[in-house]
Amino acid sequence: MTIRLVIFDCDGVLFDSEPANLAFYREVLRLADAPPMPESAEAAYHSLASSQLFQRLFGDRPELLARVQGVARATDYAPYFPLMQPKPLLRETLAALRTQYATAMATNRGQTTQGVIDFFGLRSLFDLAVGVLDVAKPKPHPDMLLHCIDHFDVAARDAVYVGDQPTDHQAAEAAGLHFIGMGPMCGRTGVSAQRFEEIPALVAGLAR
């Protein structure tokens, strides 16, 4: 078995970004004069695309849903980037991986997908960054992972996805990729990492 491509989720894998995402969504709801996010939604907001989250919250109120979606599109996420914390040894680990594999990011982020890469100066560490605006359906659908392997002309069995949510695992399974679980998924899948810097050794182990 030969691993040729390592794909990463963004939030919870490359970054601890819950404070940034929560602050952004709270501001969007405030500007839209919408009810505040219930605690039950706050537990899942960082695993969903904004379209999925807003549909869950306001799908039964079409006018409010449309207003919230419009405000979200018009609200600049850039002020919230500084609230995102890169994982320890992020750059060093990505640089080490790139000596042997192609690297990509596949995230349920939309307009901010490229902004994250640029704000944190990661353009040289990824060959491709794919978000929900680049495919038909967000995770847990496999669309963005299939997009990645098609881009690199890599067989699914030769690629691995690193994620931290059940939706990441579901997308990897549906696309036929290997999966490394982090965060909430650590210990719940066959291969998992406690720390970001463990990933190169785990990927090498998949190739045996």
Summary of the structure (lengths in Angstrom):
residues: 208
radius of gyration: 16.9
end to end distance: 6.2
largest distance: 54.6
contacts: 696
relative contact order: 0.18
helix: 51%
strand: 13%
